[in-house]
Amino acid sequence: MNQLRCYISYSDTISFGRIDGLEALYNNGLISEENYHCLLEIKSLVNGPGNYDIIDLKEQAQNVYTEILKVIAERTTVEKYINKRVFHDVLNYNIDKLDENFVEQLRALMLEGGIVTDTSILFFLATIGVETGEEVMLLEDRDIDNFNGLSYTWNTRGAGVIQVTGGTQKEFIEYLIDHTDDVEEQNRLKKYCKGFYTYEDTIEVNGEDKEIDVWDNKYTYNGMTVAEYIAEYYPYESAIWFWSYNQASFEINGQCLSINECIEQYNGVVDDDTMFLAVTCAVNGSEFKARGRGRFLYSYNDVTIVGNKIELTFVDTEDDMVGTPAYDNSYQYTNGDGYRVYKQTSYIPNGWDDRLDLYNNLIDYFEEH
């Protein structure tokens, strides 16, 4: 009984900033609604008459206490990395160009999206630092006549702190439609969504013509293209969606994963530089698609950078891939276990060196502070 009362007392009085008491714990997101009501019920049972299972109540109280500690730890980690000092001193942001409360907005969204571990946060910071640049360009800085050979146009150019483009913008808009209760905003978003279309263009790749689909959108609201609308109203939300909810980033063993899910599940399997390279390919594009990027993360595959290209040597352990035409030209040899070994190459994503430098600068900074 004393141990149970200790759980209740601690859960009821634990402080986090100005938080104090069960209701405040719930209102500030430290415990879920289910566990809040559970804790209230436990407290009323302990303080009142009646029969109850002491072991069951102790277990429920411990679960709530564990949840509180987990949330506090996640908030502490996010606050360590996401603050104006870091954006100014390491990312060299001109923070006057951002909303006054941008730190609070970004923290809340990262917590909601589960971007709460050191590795994922550092990768995220290094990515947005290069995507937007020191002047915090929330729209891609490209001349209107300079979109030849790209899969998007001026109307669908990069937007937000991770500059989502083209068809990815459509996927984000669809996500927003499903996650907003504002009927007027939902209708605006539906018009933007309906405005997307593709057309074919021909570009030259390695001396050969290649057909690509180009995403465009002619719809405007108050004169704003879809890219401008995202940059104005969803610059952080679009980045969090892309990092945490867009499950087109990786495919591993038939499972589609977001960037954040991939980092959480495979962190430590390969070195951080290789993991970050795979993430950068997902963010900034490469000839490695979702399955190819997933192959970066198998410990028995090899990823190297040779000149301006990435070379991926991978063991084909999936029956549906053995001998398929897509990989015939890259077949190398059959290893001792009877598996085919292939090699694929791709150009390094734009800005890779800058992203890696910023990532290493962030690590050095936090080792000193």
N, C-alpha and C positions, 0 to 999 in steps of 0.2 A: 504493500500500500504506500509506504513512504517513497519507494522508487517511482511509482506512478505519479504521486503528487509532485515529485521533483520534475518529471517530464512536463506536467501541466504548468507548473510554476515557471519553468524555464521558457516554455513556448509562449506563455502569456506575457512575459516581461522582457524578452529579448529585444534589443534595440538595434536598429540599422539606420544611421542618420537620425532622423526625428521620429522614427517608427517606434511605437510602444503599444502593446495590447493586441489581442486577437483580431479585432475588427480592422485595426490599422495594418496588421500583417497581411490580411486578405486584400484590403484596398490598395496596398502598395505592391501586390503581386508576389509576395514571398511565399504564399501558400495558395493552392488551388481552391476553387469553390467547394469541391467535394471534401477536401481535407479540412477546410475551415468549419464546415458543418459537423464533420466527424469530431473535430477537437471540441467544439461547443457541446456536443452530446457527451463526450467523455468527461468533460469538466462538470456538467450537470449531474452525471451519475456519481462521480467521485464525491461531490459536495453534498449529495442528497442521499435519502434512504433507498433501499432496494437491493436486489440481487443482480449481479453481473459477473461475467467471466473476466477475472483480473488479468489472466494471461493474454486474452484477446485484446483487452483495452491497452495493455502495455505495448503490444505489437503495433496497434494503430497509432498510439502516441509517438512511438519511435519512428514510424513512417513519416509522420508530419514533421517531426524534428529533423529527420534526414533531408526532407524536401527543403526546409528552411535553410539548412546549411549549404545545400547544393545551389540554391538560388543566390544566396549571399556570395558564394565563391564565384559564380558566373558573373555577377554584377561587379565584383571586385576586379576580376580579370578584364572585363570590358572597359571599366573606368581607368584602369592602368594604362591602356593603349589609346583609348579614344578620348582625347582632350585637346584643347586648343594649343597647348605647349608642343605636343607631338606634331600636330599639323603645321605649326609655324616653324619649329626648329628642325624637323627632319624632312617633312614633305615640302617645306618651303612655300606653303600655301599663302596666298594673299587672302587671309581669312575675312577681310573686309568685304569680299565679294560674296560671302556666304550669309545665309540667314543667321541672325544673332543667336538663335537657339539650335543651330545645326548639330552641335555636339549631343544635345539631349535627344534630338530626333534620331540621330544615327545610333546612339546607344540603345534606345528603345527598340528600334527595328532589328538591330543585330541580336539582341536578347530574344526577341520573338522568333527570329530566323535561326536561332541556335548557333550563331557564329560567336562562340564563347571560349574557344581554346586558343592557346598561344599561336600555334602553327597557322590555323585558319585566319586568325585576325591579322597576323603579320603578312601573310600572302595577300589578304584583302587590301591592307593599307598600301603595300608595294604596288598592287595593281591599280588602285584608284589614283595613287600619286602620279603615275605615268599617264594614265588614261586622260586625266583632266589637266595635268600640268600645273605649274606654279600659279598661273593666273586663273585656275579653277574654271576651265572652259567646259561648261555643261552641254555645249553643242559642238559637234565635230568642226574643227577649224579647217575647212577645205573650200576652195573656190567653187562656185556653182557650176562652172564648166569643166570641173576636174573630177568627174565621176566615171569616166570611161573605164571599162574593164572591171568595175565593181559590181557586187550583187545588190546594191541599193543606190538610191538617188539622193538628191538634195532634200527632198521631202521626208525621206526615211533615214537620214544620216544619223551618225552616232549621237545619242542623247543620254544624259544623266552622268553620275560619277563613274559608272562603268558604261561606256558608250554603246548601248544596245542599238542595233541597226536592223533595217529591213524586216524580214520575216520574223525575227526574234521580237521585234516591237509588237507584231500582231499577237504572238503568243502571250506577251506581257499584258496587252490590252484585254485579251480574253480572260486572263487570270483576274485582272481588276474587276471586270464585269461580274465575275462569280463571287467576288469578295467585297462588294460595296453594297450598302443598304440605301444609299442616296439615289433615288429614282432618277432625278434630273442628270446626275453625273453618269449614271448607268446608261441613260439614253445617249448622252454625248459620246461615251466610249463605244457604244454599239455603232454609231455612225462612223467613227474612226475605223472600227474593225471592218465594217462593210466596205470601206474605201480602199482597202488593200487589194492589189492585183499584181500579177507578174507578167513579164514579157521576156522573150528570148533575145540574147545578145551573143555575139561571137567575139572571143578574145584569143589572142595568141599565147600559148604556153609552150615553152621549149621548142619554138619553131613550128608548132602544130596548132591548128584552129580548134577551139573548144567552145561548146555551147554552154551558156550559163543562164539561169533564171534571175532576172533583176526584179527586186521588189520595189513597188512605188505606191503612193497614196495621194490622191488629189484632194481629198476632203480637208477642209479647214474649219476651225471654230474661232470666231473673232479674229480671223486672219492668221491663226496659228496652224502650221503643219503639225502632223502627228509627232514629229521629232521635237518641235518647239513646245508642244503641249506636255510631253513627257519631261523635258528639261525644266519646264516652269513649275509643274505641279507634282511630279514624281521622280525627282533626281536621285533620291536615296532609295525609295521603294523599288525602283527598277533594278538597282544594283543588288539589293538584298534578294529580290526575286530571282535574278539571274544566278546568284551565288548559292542560294539555299533551296530553291523550289524548281528550277529548270532542270528536269531530269534527262535532258538530251545531251548533257555534257560528257558523260562516260557510259560505256557499256562493258560490263565485266560479268562473265559467265551467264550471259543472257539477262542480267539485271541492269536496268538503267538507273544511273545515279546523278545527283547534282554534284557540283564542285564540293560543297560543304560535306555532303555525305561521304564522298570519296576520300576527302582528307581525313575525316574521322575514322573511317573503316580501315584505311590503308596507310595511315601515318606510321612510320617506322619500318614498313616493309622495304621501302627503297629510301635512298638519301633524300634530304629535303630539296636539293637542287633539282633532282629528277622529278620529284613530285611537283615542284613549282613550275618546271618546264611543261609538264602535262597540263597543269592548270592554265598556263599562259596560252598554250595551243587551243584550249577550250574557249578562252576569253577572246583572243585576238586572231584566231583562225590559223589553219595549216592544212596540209593535205592529209593529215591524220584525222579521221573522223572519230566518232564516239568509241567504236571498238578498238581502233588503233591507239587512241589515247589511253584506253583501259590497259592495253598491253604494256604501257610504260611501267605499270605498277606491279608486275609479276617479278619476283626476285630472281627468277631464272632467265629473264630476258635482259638484253643489254641495250642501253641508250647512250649514244655518244654524239658530240657535236664535232663535225669535221668541216672546217671552213665556215661557210654560211648555210650548212645543211645539218639536219638531224638525221642520224642513222639509227634505226630501230631493228635490232636482230632479235627475232622472237621464235620460240618453240611452239609449234602448232599442236596443241593438245586437245583441240576440239574437232571431233569427227567431221562436222559439217564444213570445216574449213580446209581439210586435207585435199590437196590437188585441185582446188577450185580455180577457175580461170583468173580470178582477181589477184591471185598470188603466184601464178605459174612463172611469171617473168622474174619474180624475186626469190625463187627457190634456190637454196644454197646447197644443202646436203641433208642426209638422214642421220640422226644421231644414234647413239648406242641403244637407246630405248625404242627405236623404230619411229620416232617422231620426226617430221620434216622441220627443218630450220629455214626461216625466210629472212630476207632483209628488205626493209622499206625505207624510203627517204622522203624528207620534206624540207622546204626552206624554213629557216628559223622564223618564228613569228616576229612581226614588227615590234621594235622596242624591247626585245628580250634582254639585251645587255643593260639597258636602263632599269628595267624592272629588277633584275638580279642585283644590280648595284644598290638600288634603293632598299631591297630586302636585306642585304648585308649591312647597310648603314643603320637600318632599324634594329637589327640584332646588336650591333656595336653600341648603339645609343642606350638600349635597355640594359645592357650589361654594365654600363657606367652609371645608370640612374636607378 
